[in-house]
């Protein structure tokens, strides 16, 4: 899962493991950092990272703007240590569902082979969901490289767009989520404002389908035009629509799917 709500803190690049313990594998657009514990799995992981990179670049029809790093952490304590340094939160402890995060310069992820024992809600044995999660975080990396706020620490009122874009572009906006959103709309259980879209159990489906709607209504070029924007006023201005009208139009669109 992405950790947007936790990223509203200036990022400080930190080492979760002593620098000399990382094995570095240079790829065409990114550098892989992993420990000897993951050596036997690295070829499997490379397939997921490459598939994710290609999916993201195909979606946006252009390559990543800058090279970046991918850190494969052997344990939750390693991941937490990195986040503690990056977010200047020395006492931070991640929740069990938190397995990865992506910003402009890097993607941090717990070794997927360890998800079954170290995480809840995620299992490495499900290749489709594993791929989509990794792709989701790579969307954040791509977006961060385009945005005024590379680590999303200075965005205002667009959580739904940042996360919804990653949900939609990664393929996580699937039939099950669409069905859940349509049911919520029919039962009048949808938030009244965009600022509340990224909240509650349906936040992934609600935010993802909103971006799906924008993509279908305005086109992929408009999605790309929104990438640098970091506040709701700019986003609505670019779409030339009010918040209420956008939500109403999205609701009508969803009920016709």
N, C-alpha and C positions, 0 to 999 in steps of 0.2 A: 504494500500500500504506500501511496505517497504521503508525505508528512507536511503538507502545506501549512497547516495551522502551527506547526512547530518551527517553521522556517522564518518566522517574523523576528529574526535575530541576526545581526551581522555575522557573516560566516568567517571563520578563522581556520585556515587550512591546517589540519593537525594530523599527526601520525598515531594511529591506534595501536600499532605494533612498532617495535624498534625498527628504524629505517632499514638496517642491514638484513632484517629477516624477511623482507618482501622479495619475492621473485618477480621480475619485471619482464613482460612479454609485449613487445611493441607490435601493434597492428597498424593497419593503414590509416585509421582516423582516431585511434585511441590506444592507450597503454593499459594493459592488464596488470594488476598487482595482486599477488596471491602468495600464500605460504606453502611450505612443503606438504602440509596436510591436504591441500587441494590439488596437488600435482596430478594425481590419478584421475581427477574429474575434469581437468581444465579443457580437454578437447570437447567434451560434451557441452560445457558451458560456452565455449567459443561459438558453437552452432547457434545457441540461443541469442548471444550478443550480436552475431552477424545477421541473423534473421531479423532481430529487432532493429538494428541500424538500417537495413534495407527497407523494412516496412516504414520506418519514420521518414526516410529520404524519399521514398515513393509517394507517401502521403503528401508531403510538402513540395514535392517535385524539385528538390534541390538538396545538396549535401549539407552536413553540419558545417557551420561557419568556422568553428575552431576545433582543434584536437582536444580530447578530454581524457580523463582517467577513470578506470573502473576498479574499485577495490573490493575484492572478494574476502570477506571476513570469516575466519574459522569458528568464531563464537559470538554470542550476543554481547559478552563483555568487551570484545574487540570493537564491535560496531558501536556500542554505547560510548566507549572511550573516544572514538573518532567524533561522534556527534557532540559529546561534552566539550571537546576542544573547538570544533567548528562553530558551535552555537554559543560558546562561552557559558555553558551550563554545567559546572563541575559535579552537580548532584543528580543530573538527569539519568533516569532509568527508563528504558523503552518498554512499552507494553508488548504483550506476546504477539499481537498481529503485525507489529512493525518489523519489516524485514528488509526494507530498502528505501533509499531516497535519492533523488536526482536534482542537481542544479547545474548551472552552466559549465562548471569546470570538472565535475565528476559525478559518478554514480557509486554509492556505497551499498553493498548488499551482503547479507549473511549467505554463506555458502548454501546454495539451494538444496544440496544433499542433506543438510542439517535441518531443514524446515520441519520435517515430521517430528523431530525431538525438541527443537528449540522455538517453535512458533505455533500459533493457533490460526485457523482459517486458511492455511496454505499447506499444500502437500506437493512435494516434488514429483510424485507419481502421476500427477495430472499434467501432461506436457502442454496441453492447450492453455490452461490457466497460468502455468509457469511462464510460457512464452509471452502471454499478454501482460503479465505483471512486469516482466523485464522490459518489454516494449513501452509500457506505460511510463516507467522511469526514464527511459531514453527520450520519450517525448518531452519530459520536463527538461532534460539536458538541452535538447534542441531549442525549446521555447526560451529557456534561460539565456541562451546565447544570442537571442534576438531581442530580449526584453530590456527595458530601461533598468530593471532590477534583476540582475543575473541570478540571485539566490531567492528571489521573490520576497525579500524582506521588506520591500517598499511598494507593495501593491495595495490598492484600496477598493474594496467592493467587487473584486473580480475573482474571488476564490472559485466560484462556480465555473468561470471560464478556464482558469489554469487547470483545475482538476478535470472538468468536463472534457476539455480538449484531449487530455491524456487518456481518459476513459474511451472516448470516441475513436481516436486515431489508433489506439492499441487493439481495438476489436472487443473491448470489454462491454461495450454497449450492445449486448446480445439480445436475443429474443426474450429470454427470461427477464431481463431488466426492463425491456420495453413493455412487456406485459404487466410487470409490477407498477410501472409508472402510469400506464393507462388505467389500471384499477384504482390507483390513488387519485387520479384526476376524476374518475367517475364517482368516487366516494368523497370528493371535495376535501382531500387531505394534502393538498399541495400548498407550499408556503406562498404567502402573498407577495413577497419581495425577493429579488435576486440575491440579496445579501444572505438570505436564509436557505438558498438552494443547496449550498454545501453544508448541510446539517442533517442529522437524523439518519435512520437506517437506509433510506432511499437516496442518499446524497449522490452516490455514484450514478444511479440511473437517471435521476432528475437532471443533474448537471450534464451528464453525457448526452442525453437526448436533446437538451437545449442546444448544445454545439452541433449535434446532428441536424437539428432544424436550421440553424444558421447556415451550415454548409449547404444544405439543399435549397434554401431560400436565396442566399446571397452568393454562393459559389466559393470554391477553394481559394481564389485570389483574395477574396474578402477575409477569409480566415487568416491568411498570411499577413494581410494588412493589420490585423488586430494583434499580432504577436508582440510588437514593440510597446503596446499601450499598457499602462500600469494602474489605471483607475476607471471606475464605472462611467464617469462623465465622458471620457474619451471614447470608450467602447460604444456607448449609446449614440454619441455624436457621429461616429464612423458609420454606424448602422442606420443613422437618421431615423430613429424611432424612440419612443418613450419606453420606460421600464414596464409600465402597465400594458402598453400595446404589444411589446415583445412577448410578455408572458401569455397574454391572450392569444396571440398568433401561434405561439408554440403549443398551447393547449389545444387549439383547433386542429393543428397539424397532427398532433399525437393521436387524437381521437379518430382521425381518418386513416391512420396506418393499419 
